[in-house]
Amino acid sequence: MAIQSILIKELGQRKERNPLFSLRAFARQLNISPAQLSLLINGKKHLTPKLAEHLIEKLNLTPSEAMELLDDSAPLKKKLKTSITELRLLSEEEFSLIADWVHFAILELAVLKKNVATSRWIGAELGVEPTRVMDALVRLQRMGFVSVENGKLKRTAKPLVTQTEVPSAAIRKYHKGNLDLAREKIDSIPVELREFSAMTTSVSLKKLKKVKALINEFKHRLNQELEGDDASEIYTLSIQLFPLTQVQKRVTPSKGTA
């Protein structure tokens, strides 16, 4: 996804919300000159590392969107210092193979210092059958995401992210699995070891994209805060934002669900 197409799409969406919205106003919101923006939209200017980081922030791109942008330019990706370059964007086919939550739990267990690369130990830690663990472990090894060294798990891939705003049966399966886990854990885990919360609020649909970007930014920052050499357990954080009103009757339907 080139920056040109991203800017054209974003400009079009803002014009839909406000027919008087201009390229000059867009440039002002992005904090770049109108001439610079015009050159980018017309494909006459290439991104520099500094400009790429600036636009990723100003456009509120999610990690997966930023990764798609950077994939267009390997040299640019090498020069960038942003933490986005430390992520691995999964394709739809790859994610469909590891949509079961057990795969992601194993990837996190591989980060712990005191781990044991046996299906019995992993199964006991996660509360699942050793045969299910073995299938997941073999798949992760075959895909090059983990390895076994001296009887211990080792993660061999960068932290994984998926595309957003793209209809995906695999992603729906993953989220359904986490919802099932949440239903189970709310009864079986003491309240001091978990946090379930909900908020009901009025929402402007114009702000929804920005809200989703903030949620993704929050998840990324929280993950950086939680990880560390003293990590000993594996947790899943699920944030649920959904309408209670019949919004689908008042907006143009999308081509699918994510």
Stockholm file with secondary structure:
# STOCKHOLM 1.0

chainA/1-258         MAIQSILIKELGQRKERNPLFSLRAFARQLNISPAQLSLLINGKKHLTPKLAEHLIEKLNLTPSEAMELLDDSAPLKKKLKTSITELRLLSEEEFSLIADWVHFAILELAVLKKNVATSRWIGAELGVEPTRVMDALVRLQRMGFVSVENGKLKRTAKPLVTQTEVPSAAIRKYHKGNLDLAREKIDSIPVELREFSAMTTSVSLKKLKKVKALINEFKHRLNQELEGDDASEIYTLSIQLFPLTQVQKRVTPSKGTA
#=GR chainA/1-258 SS CCHHHHHHHHHHHHHHHCTTCCHHHHHHHHTSCHHHHHHHHTTCSCCCHHHHHHHHHHTTCCHHHHHHHHTTCHHHHHHCCSGGGGCEECCHHHHHHTCSHHHHHHHHHTTSSSCCCSHHHHHHHHTSCHHHHHHHHHHHHHTTSEEEETTEEEECSCCEECCSSSCCHHHHHHHHHHHHHHHHHHHHSCGGGCCCCCCCCCCCGGGHHHHHHHHHHHHHHHHHHHCSTTCCCCCCCCCCCCCSSCGGGTSCCCSCCC
#=GC SS_cons         CCHHHHHHHHHHHHHHHCTTCCHHHHHHHHTSCHHHHHHHHTTCSCCCHHHHHHHHHHTTCCHHHHHHHHTTCHHHHHHCCSGGGGCEECCHHHHHHTCSHHHHHHHHHTTSSSCCCSHHHHHHHHTSCHHHHHHHHHHHHHTTSEEEETTEEEECSCCEECCSSSCCHHHHHHHHHHHHHHHHHHHHSCGGGCCCCCCCCCCCGGGHHHHHHHHHHHHHHHHHHHCSTTCCCCCCCCCCCCCSSCGGGTSCCCSCCC
//
